[in-house]
Amino acid sequence: MRSGNTRLKMLLTLVAMVILLAGCEQGASTSTDAGGTTAGTWRDSTEPGSSSPGAVLSENPADTTAGSDSNPSAPATGAGVRNLPGGGVEITGVPSYTQGQGKDPHSPGGQSWRPHAYCGPTAFQMVMSFYGVNKSRDYWGLTVPGTNRQVRQGSQGQMYIKDAGASYPPMVNMAKAHGMGKSQMRNNLNIAGLKSLVAQGRPQIVRIDGPIRYTDGYARTTPGHVIVVVGVTGNGDVIVHDPALQGKRTITGASFRQIWRSPKNFSVDIAK
């Protein structure tokens, strides 16, 4: 019986880890504007010219760091929380990055290994840059937390796993390794709970899937995506920085409640 219980626990742990993986690469994500125009897709396919996968990318990874992580307590210049009409709140000063090739502000030439699939590392990069810790997406996505070792194949505790996507516990571990010791995953939240965390000046990393509708009429569908919540309006719409899009966007509250559903309405809460 004990052996059976052990096997069951191992199986449940494996299932939980699969659920906690999400990436922009799990199938195509189509986008439609108000006029019905398809905007594009995100797929898992190695970019032309990228190096072939290997077990270890680098034992001593080169990383352009436009700042220091020795004292990450202070948010970026111009950061703060502003009140919106009707009781809404929004964090100011959170950078908005897109995940495309050539778009990484902390990598030479903006290059990264798998930009089409890097929604998780890009979302994490936005939040860590907000706190003054500036590193490349390859560093964040491929480094085993607490080490300088980067891996491209298999799972060794790094944030991004090829063909699977982003894993969220490593986000917490990586944040803690860079001075954000109170970081944690928060489960069973609702929009009011999310708003409370944002009101404290902490951007929240969340996973979404399904049809997304924005307040400006734009719409698209994703099979799995990671975004940063930076605000909630007075009527419950959710202000986000979306790695797949340019700049700040607002998702309708009704849409957000439908797509923020797996698993357990969680967020990654980065805090010092």
Stockholm file with secondary structure:
# STOCKHOLM 1.0

chainA/1-272         MRSGNTRLKMLLTLVAMVILLAGCEQGASTSTDAGGTTAGTWRDSTEPGSSSPGAVLSENPADTTAGSDSNPSAPATGAGVRNLPGGGVEITGVPSYTQGQGKDPHSPGGQSWRPHAYCGPTAFQMVMSFYGVNKSRDYWGLTVPGTNRQVRQGSQGQMYIKDAGASYPPMVNMAKAHGMGKSQMRNNLNIAGLKSLVAQGRPQIVRIDGPIRYTDGYARTTPGHVIVVVGVTGNGDVIVHDPALQGKRTITGASFRQIWRSPKNFSVDIAK
#=GR chainA/1-272 SS CHHHHHHHHHHHHHHHHHHTEECTTSSCCCEECTTCCBCCCCCCCCCTTCCCCCSEEESSCCCCCSSCSSSTTSCCTTCEEEEEGGGEEEEESCCCCCCSTTCCTTSGGGCCSCGGGCHHHHHHHHHHHHTTCCCCHHHHHHBCTTSSCEECSSCSSCSEETTTEEEHHHHHHHHHHTTCTTCEEECSCCHHHHHHHHHTTCCEEEEEEEEEEBTTSCEEEEEEEEEEEEEECTTSCEEEECTTSSSEEEECHHHHHHHSCTTTTCEEECCC
#=GC SS_cons         CHHHHHHHHHHHHHHHHHHTEECTTSSCCCEECTTCCBCCCCCCCCCTTCCCCCSEEESSCCCCCSSCSSSTTSCCTTCEEEEEGGGEEEEESCCCCCCSTTCCTTSGGGCCSCGGGCHHHHHHHHHHHHTTCCCCHHHHHHBCTTSSCEECSSCSSCSEETTTEEEHHHHHHHHHHTTCTTCEEECSCCHHHHHHHHHTTCCEEEEEEEEEEBTTSCEEEEEEEEEEEEEECTTSCEEEECTTSSSEEEECHHHHHHHSCTTTTCEEECCC
//
